[in-house]
């Protein structure tokens, strides 16, 4: 399971500061497309809404290998909005 950090701003209750939501997702498929490059298909949570041009931050909760840059990467959403 991965945790997708959704960049959709939501106003916090009684606050003007947007907050980010975290939603779990499952890896459905992955495909090696070039050396050290993998295309991943993630399941869409039922209440996941987004607009064209948005991205998600994907965090691996327990990565097999440690990376000095950390376990989170940003990815463009390559699906049309629902």
HELIX and SHEET records of a PDB file:
SHEET    1   A 4 UNK A  18  UNK A  25  0                                        
SHEET    2   A 4 UNK A   2  UNK A  11 -1                                        
SHEET    3   A 4 UNK A  55  UNK A  60 -1                                        
SHEET    4   A 4 UNK A  72  UNK A  76 -1                                        
SHEET    1   B 2 UNK A  27  UNK A  34  0                                        
SHEET    2   B 2 UNK A  37  UNK A  42 -1                                        
END                                                                             
